[in-house]
Amino acid sequence: MVDEVRLNATAALGRTVSEDPSVGVDMIDELVTLFEAEHTKLRNNAIGLIADVAAVHTNVVEPYVDDIAPLLETDDAYTRINASGALSRVAEDFSAAVEPLAPALIELLNNDDQIVRENACWRLGYLSAEDATARLEECAIDDEEPDVRSTASWDLTQIRR
């Protein structure tokens, strides 16, 4: 029952934070504790809230990169999407914080979910990850999704500058 209450609370909060990310700034520590929740939707809501905060306040989320990184490998697609989105936003402003994740991000280019692949591309572009060039070239040409192909092409432009 406790998880259901927290699930409903995080869902309601999510609607507010998506409109005004500043509302979630002071809640990051509590949300990170939910990354260990057994309830998949609760864990997903927590990282989704953090991704929304990161849309405007990457500096607040940057210290939690190591807490977010394991969520890239969870079985839940939505959690992976939200985690990859949060890290993409952080990588834009704090590439050094996300740079150690480059090998994991390159692996995400093989993910079944289009949004995870696209988010991985964004991060790799912000990191100017030269190690990803060959795989990004493949994505730019062969990925089934036009948005992934386009983002991979953008990445290559960023890396080759």
N, C-alpha and C positions, 0 to 999 in steps of 0.2 A: 504494500500500500504506500509506503514511503516513497518508493521510486515513482509511482504514478503521480503523486503530489509534485515531486520535483520535476517530472516530465512535463506536467501541465504548466508549472511555473516557468520552466525554461522555454517552453513553446510560446507562452504569452510574452515573456521578456524578449524573445527573439523578434516578435513583431515590432516591438518598440525600438530595439537596438538596430534593426535593419533601417529604420527611419532616422534614428539619431544615434550613431555609434558611440558618442560620448557618454551615453547613459550606462554603457557596459564597462567603462574603463576601470571603475573601482571594484568590479566583480571578477576580474581575471583570476585571482588566486583561488577563489571558490570554484570557478568553472574548471580550472585545471584539475582540481581534485576529482571531478566527475569523469575524467579520462579513464579512470580505473573502474567505473561503474559496469556492472554486468549487463545492465539494461542497454541494449544497443541504441535505441532511440534517444535515451538520456545522454549517452556519450556523444552521439551525433549532434544533439541540440547544443551541448556544451561547446564543441569545437566549431559549430556553426556560428554561435554567438561570438566566439573569439575571432573567427574570420570576418564577421561584420565589424567588430571593433578595429581590426587590422586595416579595414578599408580606409580609415582616416587616421588611426593612431598606431602606426607600425612601431613606433618607439616603445609603446606600452607592451606590445606583443613580442617584440624581438627577444627579450630575456627568456621566453618560453619555447624557443625553437626546439631545444632538446626534449621538451615534454611533448611537443606536437609531432615530432619526427616518427615515433613508433606508430602513430595512427595512420601513416601512409601504407602500412602493411596489414591493417585490420581486414577482416572478412567482409565488413559492411561497406558497400560502394559509396553510400552517402557520407560516411565518416571519412573515407579516403578523399572524396571530392572536397569536403570542407577543409580537411587538413591540407590538401595540396593548394587550395585557394588561399588559406591563411599564410602558408609559406611563400606563395607567389607574391603576395602583397608585401611581406617582410623583405623578400629578396630584392624588390624594387628599390627600397631605401637602405637596406642593410645587407648587401650581398655577402659580406664576409661571414655573417652569422649563419647563412644558409649554405655557403660554399662547401663545407664538409659533407653535405648531403648529396652532392653532385652524382656520385655513383648510384645512389638509390633513385634519384630523379631520372637518370638515364634509363634505369630499369623500368620506371613507370611509363616510359614511352611504349612499352609492350602491354600495358594494362588494357583490359577489355572495355573499360568505360572511356568514352570519348572525352568527357570533361576532365577526367584524371590525366589523360594524355595531353590535353590542351593546357591544363594548369602546369604540368611538368615542363612543357615547352616554354611557357612564360618564365618560369623560374630559371631554366637553363639559359634563356636569353638574357635575363637580368644578371646572371652570373658570368656571362660571356664564357661559358664552359666549352673550351676548345676540345676537350675529350669527347664531347657529345656530337661533334660535327658530322661524323659518318652516319650515326643513327638519325640525326636530324635531317640529313640529306635524304635518307630513305623515307622518313615521315613526310617531308615536303613533296615527295613525288608519289609515294605509294599509299599513304594513309587513306582509308575509305571516307573519312570525314573532311569536308572542305575547310572547316575551321581549324582543324589540327594541321592540315597542309599549309594553310596560310600562316599560322603561328610559328610553325617550324621554319618557314621561309623567312619570317621576321627575325627569328632567333639567329639564323645563319648570317643575316645582315648585321645584327648586333655583334656577333662573334668576330666577324671579318673586318670590323671597323678598325 
